Amino acid sequence: MLTGSAQRAESLRNDRSVTTVPDLLRRGATRSRVSANLAAKRWQRLGRAIVLHAGPLTRHERWHVALVNCGRRGMLTSFTAMEFAGLQGWERPDIHVLIPHGMAGRPVAGFPVMLHYSSGWPVRRWRQYRCQELAGALLRAAGSCDQVRSACGLLAAGVQQRLVGPDRIADELLAVPNLRHRAALRSAIADIAGGADALSEIDFLQLCRRHRLPRPEQQKLRRDHTGRRRYLDATWHVATVVWLSSRWTKRSTCTSARWWDDQLRQNELSLADALVLRFPSVVVREAPELVARQLRQALLLDRS
């Protein structure tokens, strides 16, 4: 069975609803038939692209229209490439297309296409489709973020959703020395490779470095007093301190079942003689001094 991303690739390869006049002629249509269908508004023209229906365009059809108008060497990149690959939570209305430096794309008026240029052509493709390879597209999207934290969060999302590995991102980063936020992204990749699989965990590791706290073990497997396996966000051998993050996303909601499960997990760990400290991600981000002070006390680093 095909995965979601493979199904998208196949649907785009087999989609014949977006084409061009030369392609229609090769398929046996005549120019008079093309003109008649356009005049009768059974078909619609968008720049160089001909859409073989008069209704609203699907997301895939919009991507096809953008690629047709950006030339044969254009490919999806940045946020659009990641959406095509299956990244959730980072969709953008603009269609991001990568073309060689010096090449002129012809976006359709009113059509939300954002052009990117690359002097290092050819660019790695994802499989056989006109889509940039995932690590490169992810870094291009991260470099376009205004905030460093958003850029790091995008890398974490790509790895957490199992679309790309941190080693592949690190290799790709070596090829783009002038990328925006490069130093912060390199540090974030190292944290992700070390076990951080969410932005809140990256924030926490940065807090530990900034306040000269020992680096914790991440995603440590521990059994509670009933023998159940628990994967913990951050642990230390000294005093067995455990940090549990609250992982919130734009789509997540607080449910009574989730809240109850979190409380029970904390109780089970406490019964197994673990000192449990809980810090919501917003506190780690907005009140790092408070978090660092409590961690020092728990780790017996603060004797006062």
N, C-alpha and C positions, 0 to 999 in steps of 0.2 A: 504493500500500500504506500502511495506517495505521501510524503510529509506535507505540511501546509505550504512551506516555501517552494517545494518541488511542484505542487499543484498550481501555485501562482505562476511559476516559470512555464509550465506546460500550457496553461490557459493563455498566457501572453504569446507564446510561440504559435499557437493554433488559432488565435483570434484574427479573423479576417474582416472584422467590421471596420477597421481603420486601415486605409491603403492610400495609394497615390494614383494619379491618372496613368503614368507609364505602366504601373503594375496591373491596372484594370485592362489596359490594352493588351498586355501579354496574356491575360487570362481570357481574352476573346471578346471583350466589350469594344464598342465603337465610340468614337468621340461624340457622335450625335446622341447615343444612348446616355453617356455620362452627362452631357449638357441638358438633356431632357429631364433626367432624374433630379439634377440640381435645380433646374428651373421650376419643377413641380414641387420642390422642397421635400421630396422623398429621401434625398441625401443632403448632406451639408458639407460645405467646404470650409476648412480651417487652415488658412495658409496653404502649404503644399499638401496637406492631408485631406483625404476624402473619407467622410464617415458615412457608412452605408445604411444609415437610418436617420430619422429626424428627431429622435427623442433625446433626453438628457444623457450625457456621457457617463459611463462608469469610471471608477478611479483608474482601472487598467487602461481604458480607452484614452483617458486624458494623458496618461504616461506615453502611450503610443503616439498621440498627436504631437506631444512635445518632442519626442525623438525624431519623428519624421521631419519636423521643421528645423531640427538642429543638425541635420546631415547624417551621413552613414556612419561616421565615426563617433558620434555622440553616444553617451551612455548615462544611465541613471547613477547618481552619486549622493553623497551626504545623507540627509534625513530620508529622502525618497528611496535610496538604495537600501537603507536599513529597514524601512517599512516593507519594501518588497521582500526582504529576507525574513521578515516576521517579527521585527522589534516592536514591542507594544509600549504605549504610553508616551511616545516621542513623535507622533505624527505631526506633520506640518502641511498647511494648505498649498504652499508653493511646491512646484515640481523642480527638483534640482537636477541639472544636466551638466555633465562634464564634457568639454570639447578641447581639442588641441589648442595651445596658445597660438594666436594669430589667425585662427579660423573664425569666421563670422557666422554665428547662428542667426536664425530668422524666427524669433518667437512671434506668436500670433498676438495681435493687439488685444488686450484684455485677458489674455491667457496667462495664469500665474507661473511663469517659468523663470527660474533663477539660474543663470549661467555661471559655471566655474571653468577655469582654464588651467591646463597643465602643460608645462614645457617638457616634461619627461614622458614622452609618448613612445611606444604604446603603454597603456595602463593595464594593470592586471584586471581581468574580468572575473565575475562570479559565475562559475560554470560556463555555459555557452551563451548566456543571455547578455543583452546590452546593459549590463549593470556592473559597476565597479566592485572589485573584490571587497569583502566585508570589512577587513581591518583598515584598508585605505579609506573607504567611505566613512567609517566610524570616526577616524581621526580628522577627516575633513569637516565633518559635522561638529566635532568637539572644538576644533579651531575656530569655528564661526560663532561659538557661544560668547556672549558678552561677559558672563560671570564664570570665574574659574570653577566654582563649585558645580555649576551645571555641566561644564565640560567633563569634569571627573565623574559626575553622576552618569553621564552618557556611556562612558567606558565601562563603569560598573554594571550598568543595565545590559550592555551587550554581552558581557561575560556571564552575568547572573542568569540571563535567559538562554544561555548555552548556544549562542550564535557564533561566537568566536572565542579563542583562547587568549589569555594574557601574553603568552610567548609570541604569538603571531602579531599582536598589536605592538609589542616591544620591537620586534624586527622591523615592522613597517615604520615605526617612529624614527628609526635610524636614517631612513631615506628622506625625511622631511625636516631638516635641521632648522628651518625658519618658521616652523609651525607656532601659531599663537598658543600661549599657555604651556609651552613645551616642557618646562621644568616641572610644573605642577602635574602635568599628565604623566611624565616619567615616574614621579614619586607615586602617583595613584596606581600606575600599572604594577609597580613593585608591591604595593599594599595588596592589590587584588591577587597577585600571584602568591602572596603569603597567606591568603585565606579570606581576605575581606571580600564579601560578595554583595555588599550594599553600601550606598553612599554614607549612611550613618556610621558604618564600621570604618570607613576611610577617615571620616571626621574624627572618630575616636582615636585612631592610630596617630593622626597628626597632633591631637591633643597630648598624647603620651610623649611624643617626641619633643613637643614645645615645652613641656613641663618636666622633662628629663625623668620620666617614669619608666620603669622597666617595660620592655615590649612584651605584651601578653601572647599566649598561644591562642590562635583563632580557630573557630569551628571545632573545638576540642570535644571529643566524645567522652561522655561521663555517664555512669549509671546511677540512677537515684536509688533510694533505699528499697524500692520494689524490684529493682533490676532492669527497669526500662531504660532504653538508650536515649540520652539527651545530648544534642549538639549545642554547645554554648558559644556565644559570640566572642567572648574573651575571658581567659582564665590565667591565673598566676599560681605557681607552685607554692609561693610564700603565702601562708594564711588561707590558701585556697579561695581566692576572691573570684567571684563570677560577675561579669557585666552582661546584663540582658537589655538589648535595645528594643525600642518600640519602632517597628518598621511601617511607616506610613507612606502611601503613595497617593497620587491624585485620585486614584480609583478606589482606594481602600475605604472601608467603613468600619467603625467600631461596633462590633456585635457583642451581645451578652455572652455568646458561646466562646468567642475569642478571648474576652476579658476573663471569663471563668477559667479557661484553659491556662492562661498565663498565670493566674493566681495559684492554681493547683501545681503547675510546674515549679513555681518558686517554692511552694511548701515542700514538695518532694525533695528538692535539692537541699533545702534547709534541714530536713530530717536526716539527710545523708551527711550532715556536719559541714556543709558548705556555707560560707558567708556570702550572701547574695546581695548585691547592690544593683538597683535598677535605675537607669538614666534614660528618660525619653530623648529621642534624637534632637529635639528642639533645645533641650537643656544643654546637651553636649555642644551644640553650635552657638548658643546665645550666652551661656554662663559657664565657660570652660574652667574658670578659676575655682568655682564651687565644686565642680566635678573632680578637678585635680586635688583639691584639699581633702575631699572624702576618700579618694583613692589612696592618698598618702597615709591617712589615718588607718585605713584598712590594711595596707601593706606594711604597717609599722615603720614607715619612713619618717613620720612626723612624731617625735617623742614629746612634744610640748603639750 
